[in-house]
C-alpha cells in the first residue's frame, strides 16, 4: 500500500527510527477482536466458551485467530457479542480506573456504538448513558447496537453537539471520540488513505475544537472528559488536548498502564495522553487523553441530586406515566423498578432512577430510543418490540418460546416467512441456543416475522462452516 509522502514525513517527526517498523506493521493483517456482552454471555446457558486470547486492557474483549462470517451467526444478531476493534476497548479500562459511583455519561460521537458498549460495561451499576450521533442514518445504527446489547439504562439521541449546551453541568463523564483524519484506520481502509491530506488534518483539528467547545458546558465542574481519535498526528491529538486544557480550563489525568500492553505514553508540553501504534500494540491506531474540568460556580440551571433536570424557568409537562401497568408489567423482570410511559401508542419502560431525566432529555433532544421499548398497541393487540426480545430484563416466562435450528434462525433473520410446526397461535419468542433472537406472531399456517426490516440479513449466501465462534468445541460446526 502506498502512503502519502506528507503522512510519512509527519510520522518521522513522531516516531523517528521506528517509522519503518510502523509502516511495515500497516502492511500486515488487521487483528480481529470481539467484545462479549456480560449480561448475556455470563449466563452461559448452552456451554458457550470464551475465546482463548483476551484483550489485556478489557475484561470482556477477545482476539480471534481469523475473521469469520459474523453476519451468519445468530448469536451476533442476538447481541451476545459485538465486533469491536481492540484498541478502542481501552475506554473501558480508563472508565474503570476513574468512575466508582453511579454516573450520568454522554458518548457524544457514538456511532457505530463500540465505545458506548465499552462505557456500559465499565460504568457502575445505576449509571445512565446518553449515546449521541449527529448523522441520522448512523444514529439508527447506534440505536441498533445498543438495542441488541439490552441495557435499559441508555438513551440514543440524534443531535448536534451544541444542543447539549441546553443541559449545563449535567454530565459527570463525557466521551468525545472525535471525527478525525482517520490515519489509524489506514491498515484496514484504503479509502481513508486516498482521502487523507494535510488540508484535511487542519480541517479536522478545527472541527474537533468546535465540537469540544460546544459540549464543554454540559460537563460538570470536576467532571471528566475523555478525548480520543483514531489518528496519529499531533495537531488532532496533543495540540488539541493542550488547547482544551488552556482554553476551556481543565487538568490532565494520568492512569497507570502495564508495560507489556505496548501502549506508548504521550507528553507534549504538559499534555498527557496514550497512543496505540500497530507495531507495538495489537490493535489499530488510537490516541486518548483525559481531562478533569476545573471547579467553578454551578450555573443557575443544574442537575439536581434526585437526577431530575430542574430550573426555575422549567415549565411543568403533562405526565406520560401509565397508572395501570398490569397489562405490561409481566413482560419484564422487576417491573416495580420501572415507570411505564405511552407515546403514540408505543409503550416504553423507563428505569425509575432515570425516568425523569430521560423524559427531560426527550423534551429538548431528538430521541431515537431509550429504556425498554415494550411494544406497539394496535387494536386489541400489543405487538411486542424487538427491543423487548433483546433486553436483559425480558421476562421470558411471559411468552411461549420456540427454539430454532440454525437454518430456520437464519431464515428468520432474513425476515423470511417461516412456518413453526406444533406451536400455539399468538406471539412467540424465538430462541437460538437458548438465546432470544426475536418475536413472531404465529397464525397457524405461517408465522408473521416481526424482525426489524432494516436489520435483516440481505445476503442469500450460506457459509459451509457455521460461524458460531462461542459454541463449545464439541458442537458440530458443519452441515
FENVEN-V764244 format. One record per pair of residues at least 4 apart in sequence whose ideal C-beta (glycine too) atoms are under 7 Angstrom apart, sorted by the first residue. I is the first residue (numbers start at 1). J is the second residue. D is the distance in whole Angstrom. If there is no record, write none. Layout:
I,J,D  I,J,D
This chain:
1,26,7  1,27,6  1,190,7  1,193,7  3,7,5  3,8,6  3,186,7  3,193,6  4,196,6  5,9,6  6,10,7  6,198,5  7,11,6  7,183,7  7,196,6  8,12,7  10,14,7  10,233,6  11,15,5  11,19,5  11,22,6  11,232,7  12,16,7  12,19,5  14,232,6  14,234,7  15,19,5  15,22,6  18,22,6  18,279,7  19,23,6  20,24,6  21,25,6  21,279,4  22,26,7  22,277,6  22,278,7  22,279,5  25,278,4  25,279,4  26,186,6  26,187,5  26,278,6  30,187,5  30,188,4  31,63,6  31,86,6  31,282,5  31,283,6  32,63,7  32,64,4  32,66,7  32,67,5  33,55,6  33,61,6  33,62,6  33,63,5  33,64,7  33,84,6  33,85,7  33,86,4  34,62,6  34,64,6  34,81,5  34,82,7  34,83,5  34,84,7  35,58,7  35,60,5  35,61,5  35,81,6  35,82,5  35,84,5  35,89,6  35,117,6  36,41,4  36,50,7  36,60,5  36,62,7  36,81,5  37,41,6  37,79,6  37,80,6  37,81,6  37,149,6  38,42,5  38,60,6  38,121,6  39,150,6  39,151,7  39,392,4  40,79,6  40,80,5  40,392,7  40,435,7  41,48,6  41,80,6  41,81,7  44,48,5  45,434,4  46,433,5  46,434,5  47,472,4  48,470,4  48,471,7  48,472,7  49,470,6  49,472,6  50,62,6  51,62,4  51,63,7  51,64,6  51,469,7  53,62,6  53,63,4  54,61,7  54,62,6  55,61,3  55,62,6  55,63,6  55,86,5  55,89,5  56,258,7  56,261,5  57,89,6  57,90,5  57,93,4  57,261,6  58,89,4  58,92,5  58,93,7  60,121,6  61,86,6  61,89,4  63,86,7  63,282,7  64,469,7  68,467,4  68,469,6  69,463,5  69,467,5  70,76,5  70,83,6  70,467,6  71,457,6  71,459,7  72,410,6  72,462,7  72,463,5  72,467,6  73,467,5  73,468,6  73,469,7  74,78,6  74,409,4  74,410,7  74,413,6  74,432,4  74,437,6  75,80,4  75,81,7  75,432,7  75,433,7  75,435,6  75,468,7  75,470,6  76,80,7  76,81,6  77,413,5  77,437,6  78,432,7  78,435,5  78,436,7  78,437,5  79,148,3  79,149,5  79,150,6  79,390,5  80,435,6  80,470,7  81,470,7  82,114,6  82,117,6  82,145,7  84,88,6  84,89,6  84,114,4  85,114,7  85,283,6  85,284,5  86,282,6  86,283,4  87,276,4  87,281,6  87,283,3  87,284,5  87,286,4  88,114,6  88,115,6  88,286,6  89,118,6  90,94,6  90,286,7  90,288,6  91,95,6  91,115,5  91,118,4  91,119,7  91,175,7  91,226,7  92,96,7  92,118,4  92,121,6  92,122,4  93,97,7  94,98,6  94,226,6  94,255,6  94,288,7  94,290,6  95,99,5  95,119,6  95,122,4  95,123,6  96,122,5  97,255,5  98,224,6  99,103,5  99,123,6  99,124,6  99,173,6  100,124,6  101,124,6  102,124,5  102,125,7  102,126,3  102,127,5  103,123,6  103,124,7  103,127,5  103,172,4  103,173,5  104,128,5  104,170,6  104,171,5  104,172,5  105,119,6  105,123,6  105,127,6  105,129,5  105,171,6  105,172,7  105,173,4  106,130,5  106,132,7  106,164,7  106,171,5  106,174,5  106,218,7  107,115,6  107,116,5  107,119,6  107,129,7  107,131,4  107,132,7  107,175,5  108,132,5  108,161,6  108,174,6  108,175,7  108,176,5  108,215,6  109,133,7  109,176,6  109,177,5  109,178,6  109,179,6  110,116,5  110,131,4  110,132,6  110,133,5  110,142,5  111,133,4  111,138,4  111,139,7  111,141,6  111,142,4  112,138,7  112,141,5  112,142,6  112,145,6  113,117,6  113,142,5  113,145,3  113,146,6  114,118,7  115,119,7  115,175,6  115,177,5  116,120,6  116,129,6  116,131,4  116,142,7  116,145,7  116,146,6  117,121,6  117,145,7  117,149,6  118,122,6  119,123,6  119,129,6  119,175,7  120,129,6  120,149,6  120,151,5  120,154,7  123,127,4  123,129,7  126,353,6  127,153,6  128,153,5  128,354,5  128,357,7  129,153,7  129,154,5  130,155,5  130,157,6  130,361,7  131,142,6  131,146,6  131,154,6  131,156,5  132,157,4  132,159,6  133,138,5  133,139,4  133,142,5  133,158,6  134,159,7  134,160,6  135,139,7  136,140,7  136,158,6  137,141,7  138,142,6  139,143,6  139,156,7  139,158,4  139,368,5  140,144,7  140,368,7  141,145,7  142,146,7  142,156,6  143,147,6  143,156,4  143,368,5  143,369,5  144,148,6  144,455,6  145,149,7  146,154,5  146,156,6  147,369,6  147,387,5  147,390,5  148,390,5  150,390,5  150,391,5  150,392,4  151,392,7  152,349,7  152,351,5  152,371,5  152,372,5  152,391,6  152,393,6  153,351,6  153,354,6  155,358,6  155,361,6  155,367,7  155,370,4  156,368,4  156,369,5  156,370,7  157,365,5  157,366,6  157,367,6  157,368,6  158,366,4  158,368,5  159,163,4  159,164,7  159,365,5  159,366,6  161,211,5  161,214,4  161,215,5  162,214,4  163,365,6  164,215,5  164,218,4  165,214,7  165,217,5  165,218,6  166,364,5  167,218,5  167,309,6  168,217,5  168,218,7  168,299,4  168,301,6  168,302,7  169,220,5  169,221,7  169,298,6  169,299,6  169,302,5  169,303,6  170,218,5  170,303,5  170,309,7  171,218,5  171,219,6  171,220,6  171,223,6  172,220,6  172,223,5  173,223,6  173,224,5  174,215,6  174,218,7  174,219,5  174,225,5  175,226,5  176,211,6  176,212,6  176,215,7  176,225,7  176,227,5  177,228,5  178,208,4  178,211,6  178,227,7  178,229,5  179,204,7  179,207,7  180,204,5  180,229,4  180,230,6  180,231,4  180,236,5  181,196,6  181,200,5  181,201,5  181,204,5  181,231,5  181,236,6  182,189,7  182,192,4  182,230,6  182,231,6  183,196,7  183,231,4  183,232,5  183,233,7  183,285,6  184,230,4  184,231,6  184,232,7  184,284,5  184,285,2  184,286,6  185,189,4  185,192,5  185,230,6  185,284,6  186,192,6  186,193,5  187,278,6  187,284,6  190,194,6  191,195,6  192,196,7  195,200,7  196,200,6  198,202,7  199,203,6  200,204,6  201,205,6  201,233,6  201,235,6  201,236,7  202,206,7  202,235,7  203,207,6  204,208,6  204,236,6  205,209,7  205,235,4  205,236,5  205,240,6  206,210,7  207,211,6  208,212,6  208,236,6  208,240,5  209,213,6  209,240,6  209,243,6  210,214,6  211,215,6  212,216,6  212,244,6  212,248,7  216,248,5  219,223,4  219,225,6  219,293,5  220,293,7  221,293,6  221,294,7  221,295,5  221,296,5  221,298,7  222,292,7  222,293,6  222,295,6  223,293,5  224,253,7  224,290,6  224,292,5  225,291,5  225,293,7  226,288,7  226,290,6  227,241,6  227,244,7  227,289,5  227,291,7  228,286,6  228,287,6  228,288,5  229,236,5  229,237,6  229,287,5  230,284,7  230,285,6  230,286,6  231,236,5  231,237,7  231,285,7  231,287,7  232,285,6  233,237,7  234,238,5  234,239,5  234,268,6  235,239,5  236,240,6  237,241,7  237,273,6  237,287,4  238,242,6  238,266,6  238,268,4  238,271,4  238,273,6  239,243,6  240,244,6  241,245,7  241,271,4  241,273,6  241,289,4  242,246,6  242,269,6  242,270,7  242,271,5  243,247,5  244,248,5  244,250,6  244,291,6  245,250,5  245,251,7  245,252,6  245,291,6  249,293,7  249,294,4  250,291,4  250,292,6  250,293,5  250,294,6  251,291,7  251,292,5  251,294,7  252,271,7  252,272,4  252,289,7  252,290,7  252,291,6  253,290,4  253,291,7  253,292,6  254,272,5  257,261,6  257,263,5  257,274,7  261,281,7  262,280,4  262,281,4  263,274,5  263,276,6  263,281,6  264,275,4  264,277,6  264,280,6  265,274,6  266,273,4  266,274,6  266,275,5  267,271,7  267,272,6  271,289,7  272,289,6  273,287,6  273,288,6  273,289,4  274,288,5  275,287,5  276,281,5  276,283,6  276,285,6  276,286,4  277,281,6  277,285,7  278,284,7  278,285,7  298,302,5  301,311,4  303,309,6  304,308,5  304,310,5  307,353,7  307,354,6  307,356,7  307,357,5  308,356,4  308,357,6  308,360,7  309,357,6  309,360,4  310,314,6  317,363,7  320,341,4  320,342,6  320,343,6  320,359,7  321,339,5  321,340,7  321,341,6  322,340,4  322,341,6  322,342,6  325,329,5  325,335,7  325,340,5  327,382,7  328,340,6  328,347,6  328,374,5  329,335,4  330,395,6  330,398,5  331,374,6  331,388,6  331,395,6  331,398,5  332,338,7  332,349,6  332,372,6  332,391,7  332,393,5  332,394,6  332,395,5  333,393,5  333,395,5  334,393,7  337,351,6  337,352,6  338,349,4  338,350,6  338,351,6  338,352,6  339,350,5  339,352,5  339,355,4  340,347,6  340,349,5  341,348,5  341,350,6  342,346,7  342,347,6  345,376,6  345,377,5  346,373,7  346,376,5  347,374,4  347,375,6  347,377,7  347,382,7  348,370,7  348,371,5  348,372,7  348,373,5  348,374,6  349,371,5  349,372,4  349,374,6  350,354,7  350,355,4  350,358,5  350,370,7  350,371,4  351,355,7  351,371,7  354,358,5  355,359,6  356,360,6  357,361,6  358,362,6  358,370,5  358,371,6  359,363,7  361,365,5  361,367,7  362,367,5  369,373,7  369,387,7  372,387,6  372,388,6  372,391,5  372,393,7  373,385,4  373,387,4  373,388,7  374,385,6  374,388,6  375,382,5  375,383,5  375,384,4  375,385,5  375,388,6  376,383,5  377,382,6  378,383,6  383,450,7  384,388,5  384,427,6  384,439,5  386,390,6  386,438,6  386,450,7  386,451,7  386,452,5  387,391,6  388,394,6  389,394,6  389,429,6  389,436,5  389,438,5  389,439,6  394,436,7  396,401,6  396,429,7  399,427,6  399,428,7  399,429,4  400,424,6  400,428,5  401,429,5  401,431,6  402,420,6  402,423,5  402,428,5  402,430,6  403,431,5  404,408,4  404,409,4  404,412,7  404,430,5  404,431,7  404,432,5  405,409,7  406,410,7  406,466,6  407,411,6  408,412,6  408,418,6  409,413,6  409,432,4  409,437,6  410,414,6  410,457,7  410,462,7  411,416,4  411,418,5  412,418,6  412,430,6  412,437,7  412,438,7  412,449,6  412,451,6  413,437,7  413,451,6  413,456,7  413,457,5  414,456,6  414,457,5  415,449,5  415,451,5  415,453,6  415,456,4  416,449,7  417,446,5  417,449,6  418,447,5  418,449,7  419,446,6  419,447,7  420,428,7  420,442,6  420,447,5  423,428,6  423,442,5  424,442,7  425,442,5  425,443,6  425,444,6  426,441,7  426,442,6  427,439,6  427,441,5  428,439,7  428,440,5  428,442,5  428,447,7  429,436,6  429,439,6  430,437,5  430,438,6  430,439,7  430,440,6  431,435,6  431,436,5  431,437,6  432,437,5  438,450,6  438,451,5  439,450,4  440,447,4  440,448,6  440,449,6  440,450,6  441,447,7  441,448,4  441,450,7  442,447,5  443,448,6  451,455,7  451,456,6  463,467,6  464,479,7  465,477,6  465,478,6  466,477,6  468,477,7  471,475,4
